[in-house]
Amino acid sequence: MPGIPHYLTRATGGLMCLFLVVAVGCGPSSKRPGSAAKLSVEPPAQAQRNSAAKPGLAPRSGVAFDLEATRAATLGGAAIAQIALADYYATSRQGSNGWAEALKWYRAAAEQGQARAQYNVALMYTQGLGAPRDYLEAAKWYQQAAEQGDRQAQYELGILYPTGRGGGLDAEQARNWLQRAAQQGDAMAQIALQTGEASKTNVFPPTQELLALYLQAAGQGYAEAQTTLGRLYAEGLGVARDPAEARKWYAQAADQSEPGALHWIGGNYLNGENAPQTLAEATQSSTKALEAYTKAAAAGYPLSQFNLGMMHLAGQGVAANAEEAFGWIQRAADQNLPAAQTQLASMYETGHGTTQDFAQAYQWYVKGAAGGDQEAARSVDRMARHLGQ
């Protein structure tokens, strides 16, 4: 993403504020394999009607659910109970253990031919939830669900094939699956077909027809469409600028852990309409921003990885930790974010958060300069002279 400036800390009104990369809706936020998508999770009580579970309480949903009765029903191989148990773990906020259990039970049901479970297994392999990311395994399960008519699986196959991650570059197969999904009313598939770019569906500003499709896709639960609408309303692209409407759509996408939306929310707490005015507000805003950036960074979003690193570096919302900062900034730099590459070079040059290494500093300044970072460009010659090149 050339041209992103290098943001540093500065004191403003007695508060230490970070002026960070807050753009969303372009590049990394475009729909691609590995971006957030919504698991098909039914209320846990759905299984009660099929497994005679007695009332209890499932986390988050507040729906009557008996974990032990449902677990017992899985012993007989009941696919509906297996899905209910997987749904329980997928919504239980138990971290990696919960995702691993969810994948285990979705897969058990998927192997019995349950299309919804097959879609969820594929999605979890796409996102690396419960198991390492595996696009070939994801494609296998998407294919099985798609052949049973699951429109979301058909759409996911349509955007997976062109990347080559699903086993081969096959534009004809991709278009076929997108058409089949579109025929079932899948709005994201219709957008992909109209834009002609199955793996990059953002077109700005959109036509009124595309805008209507984004609204439809957002209503169908597609987090990337909700993020796109957030950007449209935040920047007034093809619609009247409406901050409240932007917040609404970003919040819905963030609830699904869509990285671009989480990134925007983090930036909004620091520099947007929720920007702090007092020291107490600054502390609270920094904590919320850190939480949003951490979620997006963990999902691989480079802008958030960089901002998170800068917050650790400055000790904003968290105790200052140069080594932790270095790790996050390096992840962003490895994804070719020029601002991160320049910051990483600076840390190598000074030995801040890492071992001092002028050769590494020079290499990263070169990369940052190639991406359009002006500070990096100014530093290349200086480092070359230092190294005697």
C-alpha positions in Angstrom: 0.0 0.0 0.0 2.3 2.8 -1.3 2.2 6.2 0.1 1.0 5.5 3.6 2.8 8.0 5.8 5.0 7.1 8.8 3.1 8.0 11.9 4.9 8.8 15.1 3.9 9.8 18.6 3.5 13.4 19.7 2.3 15.3 22.7 -1.0 17.1 22.3 -2.6 19.1 25.1 -0.8 17.2 27.7 -1.9 13.8 26.3 0.3 11.4 24.5 -1.6 10.5 21.3 -0.7 8.2 18.5 -1.4 9.4 15.0 -1.7 6.1 13.3 -2.8 4.5 10.0 -6.6 4.5 10.2 -7.6 3.9 6.6 -9.9 1.0 5.8 -11.8 -0.3 2.8 -8.9 -0.7 0.4 -6.2 -3.3 -0.1 -6.2 -5.5 3.0 -9.9 -5.0 3.8 -11.0 -6.3 0.4 -12.7 -9.7 0.5 -10.1 -12.4 0.2 -9.5 -16.0 1.5 -8.6 -15.6 5.1 -10.7 -12.5 5.8 -13.5 -12.8 8.3 -16.7 -14.4 7.3 -19.6 -15.6 9.4 -19.9 -19.1 10.7 -23.4 -20.5 10.2 -24.4 -20.9 13.8 -27.9 -21.6 14.9 -29.2 -20.9 18.4 -28.2 -23.8 20.7 -31.9 -24.5 21.5 -32.4 -25.6 17.9 -30.9 -29.0 18.9 -33.2 -29.3 21.9 -36.2 -30.0 19.6 -34.2 -32.8 18.1 -32.3 -34.3 21.0 -34.7 -33.8 23.9 -32.1 -31.7 25.8 -33.4 -30.2 29.0 -33.2 -26.5 29.7 -29.9 -25.0 30.7 -28.1 -21.9 29.6 -25.7 -21.5 26.6 -23.0 -18.8 26.8 -23.7 -15.5 25.0 -27.1 -16.5 23.6 -29.1 -16.9 26.8 -31.0 -19.7 25.0 -32.1 -22.7 26.9 -29.6 -25.5 26.3 -28.3 -28.6 28.1 -24.7 -29.2 27.4 -24.5 -32.6 28.9 -27.7 -33.9 27.2 -26.4 -32.6 23.9 -23.0 -34.2 24.5 -24.7 -37.5 25.3 -26.7 -37.3 22.1 -23.5 -37.1 20.1 -22.4 -40.5 21.3 -25.0 -42.1 19.1 -23.7 -40.1 16.1 -26.6 -37.7 15.8 -25.5 -35.1 13.4 -27.9 -32.4 14.7 -26.5 -32.8 18.2 -22.9 -32.7 16.8 -23.7 -29.4 15.1 -25.4 -28.0 18.3 -22.3 -28.9 20.3 -20.0 -27.3 17.7 -22.2 -24.2 17.8 -21.8 -24.1 21.6 -18.1 -24.2 21.4 -17.9 -21.7 18.5 -19.8 -19.1 20.6 -18.3 -20.0 24.0 -15.3 -17.6 23.9 -13.0 -20.3 25.1 -10.2 -19.3 22.7 -8.2 -21.9 20.9 -9.6 -24.8 22.9 -13.1 -23.8 22.0 -12.3 -23.5 18.3 -10.6 -26.8 18.3 -13.7 -28.5 19.8 -16.0 -26.6 17.4 -14.0 -27.9 14.4 -14.0 -31.4 15.8 -17.8 -31.6 16.1 -18.5 -29.6 12.9 -16.3 -32.1 11.0 -18.1 -35.1 12.6 -21.4 -33.7 11.2 -19.8 -32.7 7.9 -18.6 -36.3 7.4 -22.3 -37.3 7.6 -23.1 -35.0 4.7 -24.5 -32.0 6.7 -24.0 -29.0 4.3 -24.0 -26.4 7.1 -21.3 -28.2 8.9 -19.3 -28.7 5.8 -19.4 -24.9 5.1 -18.3 -24.2 8.7 -15.4 -26.7 8.5 -14.3 -25.0 5.3 -14.5 -21.6 6.8 -12.5 -22.6 9.9 -9.8 -24.0 7.7 -9.8 -20.8 5.6 -9.4 -18.6 8.7 -7.2 -20.9 10.7 -9.7 -21.5 13.5 -9.2 -24.7 15.5 -6.5 -25.9 13.1 -3.7 -24.3 10.9 -4.9 -22.5 7.9 -5.3 -25.0 5.0 -6.9 -23.7 1.8 -6.8 -27.1 0.0 -8.8 -28.6 2.9 -11.1 -25.6 2.9 -11.8 -26.0 -0.8 -12.6 -29.7 -0.4 -15.3 -28.9 2.2 -16.6 -25.8 0.4 -17.0 -28.1 -2.7 -19.1 -30.6 -0.8 -21.3 -28.0 0.7 -21.6 -26.1 -2.6 -22.6 -29.2 -4.5 -25.5 -29.5 -2.0 -26.6 -26.0 -3.0 -25.2 -24.0 -0.1 -25.0 -20.5 -1.7 -22.3 -19.2 0.7 -20.1 -22.1 0.0 -20.6 -21.5 -3.7 -19.6 -17.9 -3.3 -16.5 -18.8 -1.2 -15.4 -21.3 -3.9 -15.9 -18.6 -6.5 -13.4 -16.3 -4.7 -11.1 -19.0 -3.7 -10.4 -20.5 -7.1 -8.8 -17.4 -8.7 -6.2 -17.2 -6.0 -4.8 -20.6 -6.8 -5.2 -21.5 -3.1 -8.0 -23.9 -3.8 -5.9 -26.2 -5.9 -5.7 -24.4 -9.2 -6.3 -21.1 -11.1 -9.6 -21.8 -12.8 -11.5 -18.7 -13.8 -14.2 -20.7 -15.5 -15.0 -22.8 -12.4 -14.9 -19.6 -10.3 -17.4 -17.9 -12.4 -19.6 -20.9 -12.5 -19.8 -21.1 -8.7 -20.4 -17.4 -8.4 -23.2 -17.6 -11.0 -24.8 -20.5 -9.0 -24.6 -18.5 -5.8 -26.0 -15.4 -7.5 -28.9 -17.3 -8.9 -29.8 -18.1 -5.3 -29.8 -14.4 -4.4 -26.3 -14.2 -2.9 -25.5 -10.5 -3.2 -21.7 -10.8 -2.7 -21.6 -13.2 -5.6 -23.6 -10.7 -7.7 -21.1 -8.0 -6.8 -18.1 -10.1 -7.7 -19.7 -10.9 -11.1 -20.5 -7.3 -11.8 -17.1 -6.0 -10.8 -15.3 -8.8 -12.6 -12.9 -9.2 -9.7 -13.9 -12.2 -7.6 -11.3 -11.7 -5.0 -11.5 -7.9 -4.8 -15.1 -6.7 -4.6 -14.6 -3.1 -3.5 -15.3 -0.5 -6.3 -15.5 3.1 -5.2 -17.6 5.1 -5.6 -20.2 2.4 -6.4 -23.1 2.7 -8.8 -26.5 2.8 -7.3 -27.0 -0.8 -8.4 -23.8 -1.9 -6.6 -24.8 0.1 -3.5 -28.1 -1.7 -3.4 -26.2 -5.0 -3.6 -23.8 -4.0 -0.8 -26.9 -3.3 1.4 -28.4 -6.6 0.5 -25.1 -8.5 1.2 -24.8 -6.7 4.5 -28.3 -7.8 5.4 -27.3 -11.4 4.5 -24.6 -11.2 7.1 -21.5 -10.6 5.0 -19.0 -8.7 7.2 -17.0 -7.4 4.3 -20.1 -5.8 2.8 -20.9 -4.2 6.2 -17.3 -2.9 6.3 -17.6 -1.5 2.8 -20.8 0.3 3.8 -19.1 1.7 6.8 -16.4 3.2 4.5 -18.9 4.6 2.1 -20.9 6.4 4.7 -17.7 7.5 6.6 -16.2 9.1 3.5 -19.3 10.0 1.6 -18.5 7.7 -1.4 -21.6 7.4 -3.6 -23.8 8.4 -0.6 -24.2 11.4 1.7 -21.6 11.3 4.5 -23.2 10.0 7.6 -21.0 9.2 10.6 -23.8 7.5 12.5 -24.6 5.2 9.7 -20.9 4.5 9.2 -20.5 3.5 12.9 -23.6 1.3 12.6 -22.1 -0.8 9.8 -18.6 -0.9 11.1 -20.0 -2.1 14.5 -21.9 -4.9 12.9 -18.9 -6.0 10.9 -16.7 -5.7 14.1 -19.1 -8.0 15.9 -18.1 -10.6 13.4 -14.4 -9.8 13.9 -13.9 -8.4 10.4 -10.4 -6.9 10.6 -11.0 -3.8 8.6 -13.9 -2.8 10.8 -12.0 -3.5 13.9 -9.2 -1.4 12.6 -11.5 1.5 11.9 -13.0 1.2 15.4 -9.6 1.3 16.9 -8.7 4.4 15.0 -12.0 6.0 15.9 -11.3 5.7 19.6 -7.9 7.4 19.2 -8.4 10.0 16.5 -12.0 10.0 15.3 -15.3 11.2 16.8 -14.5 9.2 20.0 -11.1 10.8 20.4 -10.3 11.6 24.0 -10.5 15.1 25.5 -9.2 14.4 29.0 -6.6 12.2 30.5 -9.2 9.8 31.9 -10.9 9.6 28.5 -7.5 9.0 26.9 -6.8 6.0 29.1 -10.2 4.5 28.4 -10.0 5.2 24.7 -6.5 3.7 24.4 -7.6 0.5 26.2 -10.6 0.1 23.7 -8.4 0.9 20.7 -5.8 -1.6 21.9 -8.4 -4.3 22.2 -9.7 -3.6 18.6 -6.3 -3.5 17.1 -5.2 -6.6 18.9 -8.1 -8.6 17.4 -7.5 -7.3 13.9 -3.7 -7.8 14.2 -4.2 -11.4 15.3 -6.3 -12.0 12.2 -3.3 -10.8 10.1 -4.4 -7.2 9.3 -1.2 -5.3 8.6 -2.4 -1.8 9.4 -3.6 -3.0 12.8 -0.3 -4.9 13.4 1.6 -1.7 12.8 -0.6 0.4 15.0 -0.6 -2.2 17.8 3.2 -2.2 17.6 3.3 1.6 17.9 1.0 1.5 20.9 3.3 -1.0 22.6 6.3 1.1 21.7 4.8 4.3 23.2 3.1 2.6 26.1 -0.3 3.8 25.1 -3.1 1.7 26.6 -0.5 -0.9 27.7 2.9 -1.0 29.5 5.7 0.0 27.1 7.4 -3.0 25.6 9.8 -2.4 22.8 10.3 -6.2 22.1 6.5 -6.7 21.8 6.3 -3.7 19.6 9.1 -5.0 17.3 7.3 -8.3 16.8 4.0 -6.7 15.7 5.8 -4.1 13.5 7.8 -6.8 11.8 4.6 -8.7 11.0 3.2 -5.7 9.3 6.5 -5.0 7.5 6.6 -8.6 6.2 3.2 -7.8 4.6 4.8 -4.9 2.7 3.4 -2.0 4.7 5.9 0.8 4.0 5.3 2.6 7.3 6.1 -0.6 9.2 9.1 -1.3 7.1 10.5 2.2 7.9 9.8 1.9 11.6 11.4 -1.6 11.6 14.5 -0.2 9.9 14.7 2.5 12.6 14.5 0.0 15.4 17.3 -2.1 13.8 19.3 1.1 13.4 19.0 2.1 17.0 18.8 -1.4 18.5 15.5 -0.5 20.1 13.5 -3.7 20.8 16.0 -5.8 18.9 19.7 -6.3 18.4 21.3 -3.4 16.6 21.9 -4.4 12.9 22.8 -1.7 10.4 22.6 -4.2 7.4 19.1 -5.1 8.3 18.2 -1.4 8.9 19.5 -0.6 5.4 17.5 -3.4 3.8 14.3 -2.4 5.4 14.8 1.3 4.6 15.2 0.3 1.0 12.0 -1.6 1.1 10.2 1.2 2.8 11.5 3.7 0.2 10.4 1.4 -2.7 6.9 1.5 -1.2 6.9 5.3 -1.2 7.8 6.2 2.3 9.7 9.5 2.2 11.5 9.1 5.6 12.8 5.7 4.4 14.0 7.3 1.1 15.9 10.0 3.1 17.5 7.3 5.2 18.7 5.0 2.5 21.7 7.2 1.4 22.6 7.9 5.1 22.7 4.2 5.9 24.6 3.3 2.7 27.3 5.8 3.7 27.4 4.3 7.2 27.9 0.9 5.7 30.5 2.2 3.2 28.4 1.3 0.2 
